[in-house]
Amino acid sequence: MVGLPALPSGVALVGPFQFLLAIRNRWPKAHRHLGRLYLLCVLAGSCAAISATVIRAAGVHAQVGFGLLVVCWLLLGWQSYRAARQRRFRDHRIR
């Protein structure tokens, strides 16, 4: 049970497969479903990471570093999702 909160972050490793042209071009529905799965895992993993960052006594530097990483993870995920929903695919690919 100790590693259970980290499970969504592990599933979020599906993210790099989103960059494969074969998946994106040949199976656009799969690309969308993988993207949604990725964003859900980022959200759940970020919640777990925030709680772990706050309660662990790893030092202030580690807490700030992991906190900033979580903020960047959420911000970039949100920007990419918003760009895709607005059909700005060039911006979506950059994020």
C-alpha positions as CSV (number, residue, x, y, z in Angstrom):
1,M,0.0,0.0,0.0
2,V,2.9,2.4,0.4
3,G,3.5,2.8,-3.3
4,L,-0.2,3.1,-4.2
5,P,-0.2,6.9,-4.5
6,A,2.7,6.7,-7.0
7,L,0.8,4.3,-9.3
8,P,-0.8,7.1,-11.4
9,S,2.6,8.6,-12.0
10,G,3.8,5.3,-13.3
11,V,0.8,5.0,-15.7
12,A,1.6,8.6,-16.9
13,L,4.7,7.1,-18.5
14,V,2.3,6.4,-21.4
15,G,2.9,10.1,-22.3
16,P,6.0,9.7,-24.6
17,F,4.0,7.3,-26.8
18,Q,1.9,10.4,-27.7
19,F,4.8,11.7,-29.8
20,L,4.9,8.7,-32.1
21,L,3.7,9.8,-35.5
22,A,2.3,6.3,-36.3
23,I,-0.1,6.5,-33.4
24,R,-1.0,10.1,-33.9
25,N,-1.7,9.9,-37.6
26,R,-2.9,6.3,-38.0
27,W,-5.1,6.1,-34.9
28,P,-6.2,9.5,-33.8
29,K,-8.8,8.1,-31.4
30,A,-6.1,6.1,-29.7
31,H,-4.1,9.3,-29.4
32,R,-7.0,11.1,-27.8
33,H,-7.7,8.3,-25.4
34,L,-4.1,8.0,-24.4
35,G,-4.0,11.8,-23.9
36,R,-7.0,11.7,-21.6
37,L,-5.5,8.8,-19.7
38,Y,-2.2,10.7,-19.4
39,L,-3.9,13.8,-18.1
40,L,-6.0,11.9,-15.5
41,C,-2.8,10.2,-14.3
42,V,-1.0,13.6,-14.2
43,L,-3.8,15.0,-12.1
44,A,-3.9,12.0,-9.7
45,G,-0.1,11.8,-9.6
46,S,0.2,15.5,-8.8
47,C,-2.1,15.2,-5.9
48,A,-0.1,12.3,-4.6
49,A,3.2,14.2,-5.2
50,I,1.9,17.3,-3.4
51,S,0.9,15.3,-0.3
52,A,4.2,13.4,-0.3
53,T,6.2,16.6,-0.7
54,V,4.4,18.3,2.2
55,I,4.7,15.4,4.7
56,R,8.2,14.1,3.9
57,A,11.1,15.6,5.8
58,A,13.4,15.7,2.8
59,G,14.4,19.3,3.4
60,V,13.2,22.6,2.1
61,H,15.2,22.4,-1.2
62,A,13.6,19.0,-2.1
63,Q,10.2,20.2,-1.2
64,V,10.5,23.3,-3.3
65,G,12.0,21.4,-6.2
66,F,9.2,18.7,-6.2
67,G,6.6,21.4,-5.7
68,L,7.8,23.3,-8.8
69,L,7.9,20.1,-10.7
70,V,4.3,19.4,-9.9
71,V,3.2,22.9,-10.8
72,C,5.0,22.6,-14.2
73,W,3.5,19.2,-14.8
74,L,0.0,20.5,-14.2
75,L,0.4,23.7,-16.1
76,L,1.9,22.1,-19.2
77,G,-0.8,19.4,-19.2
78,W,-3.6,22.0,-18.9
79,Q,-2.1,24.2,-21.7
80,S,-1.8,21.2,-24.0
81,Y,-5.3,20.1,-23.3
82,R,-6.7,23.6,-23.8
83,A,-4.8,24.0,-27.1
84,A,-6.2,20.7,-28.4
85,R,-9.7,21.5,-27.4
86,Q,-9.4,24.9,-29.2
87,R,-8.1,23.0,-32.2
88,R,-4.7,24.9,-32.1
89,F,-2.8,21.8,-32.9
90,R,0.5,23.5,-33.6
91,D,0.5,24.9,-30.0
92,H,-0.7,21.5,-28.7
93,R,2.3,19.8,-30.2
94,I,4.7,22.3,-28.7
95,R,3.4,21.8,-25.2
